[in-house]
Amino acid sequence: MKSMKLILTHEVTGLGEPGDVVEVKPGYGRNYLVPRDLATPWSKGGEKQVEAIKKAREARAVKSLDEAKNIKAQLENKPVKVKVKSGAGGRLFGSVSTTTIVDAFDKAGLPSVDRRRIEVTSPIKALGAHSVVVRVHPEVAATVRLDVIAD
């Protein structure tokens, strides 16, 4: 079985971090990772790109485990209210995006979080209580409760 070598440009759960060189099945790389700009094809010239991605990742990363645990405690402390437009019966126009969630964190006075670190398991398309996982640090993940309310 052949494999395809790629350089990840974004975090992919279960696969790696930005700047990692990974080998995946050709269909997964060609049909999912590359079209969504999650990865680029590996090349010898791409090694410089890997270094640039890793430097940028280190600059954004939470430095210590204690700081990550502190941010986790703040995020899990209380539910975050997310105001969205909704129609009859509590159905939303579209779904709640990670950008909307980051804006709600900022309005609630919580620490800023990179939107790419938020994992929404199933699309949020209705009012009510939902939860998302925020990967604060490679070893620390916070489960944040969202209260989606009508605007």
N, C-alpha and C positions, 0 to 999 in steps of 0.2 A: 504494500500500500504506500503510495506517495504522500508526501507532506509538503506544505508550503511554508516558507520562512517569511515572517512579517515583523515589522517594528510597530508596537502599540503606540498610538498617539493619545489615547484616553484610557482611563481605568476600565477594565472589563472584568466583572465579577467572575471568579473562578479561573481566570486566565492570567491576568497580570496587571501591572502598573504602567503608566506612560514611560516609554523609553525601553521597556523590556523587549528582547528579541525572542519570539515564540515560534514554534512549529505547530501548524494546525492542518486539518484536512483541507484540500484545495477548495471544495465547495463552500465550506464555512468562511474561509478567507475571501474568496471571490464574490460570494453572494451576500454576505452579511457584514463582515468587518470593514472591507475596503469601501463599499458604496456608502456606508454610514460614517466615513472618515474616522473610524476607531483605530485604523491601522493603515500603514503604507507598506508596499513591497520592500523587502530587504535588499540592499545592495551594498557593495563595498564602500561607496561614497556615503551611504546612510549611517555609517558609524559616527560621523560628525554630528548628524542629526540626533542620534541617540544621546550623545553627550550633552547637547543643548537642551533636550527634553528633560534629562535627569537633573541638570542644574536648575531649570525652571521649577521642577517638581520639588526640589529641596528648598527653594526659596519660599514656596507656598505651604510647605508641610508644617504640621504642628511639631515643634522641636522635641518636647519631652513627653514621656508617658504620664507624668503627674499632671501636666497641662491638659493633655487629652482627657484624662479622667475628670478634671475640673469642668471642661467644656461639656462632657457627657452629662455630668450632674446638673448643669444649668439647663441643658436641652430637655432632660427628662423630668425636670422639676414640676412643670405645669403644662397643661395642654395649650397649643398655639391656635389662635383663632384665624381662620383663613376666610376672607370675605370674597364671594364669587357671585356672578349673576346666574340666576336659576329661573327655570320655568315652572309651570304647574306641576304639582306632585313632587317637588324637591329635586327634579332632574336638572343637571347643569347643561349649559350651552358649551359643549366640548368637555374637556377634563382639566383637572388641576395639574399644572405643569410644575417642574422643579424650580423654575424661575419664580413662579407665584409663591411657592413654599419659602424660598430664600427671602423674598420681599416680606412675607409674614413674620419670619424670624427677625428681620431688621426692625419692623414695627413693634415687635414685642420686646425689643431691647436685648435680644439674645446674641451670642457671639456670631460673627459672620461665618458662613459655611459656603464652600465651593459647591455649586449646583450639581457638579458631576459626582459628588460624594453622596448624594441623596439617592436611595434606592426605593422606588415605588413598585411594590410587588404586583399589584393589579391597578389599572387606571382608576382614578377617583372621579366618578361620574355622578355622584349623588351627595346630597347634604347629609350631615351627621358626623359621627366619630370615625376616624380612620387612623392608621398608624403607618409611619415610614421609618426606614432605617437610615441613619446617617453614619457613614464610615469616617470617624474623626481621625483615626490613626490606624495603621495596619493591625494593631492588636486591640483597638477599642472601637466598639460600635454602639451607638445610642439609638434606642427605639423611642421616637417622638410621637406623641398623640396629637392629631390635628382635629380641631372642631371646625368642620366646613359649614359656614353659615351663609344665608342669603344676604346680598348687599343691598 
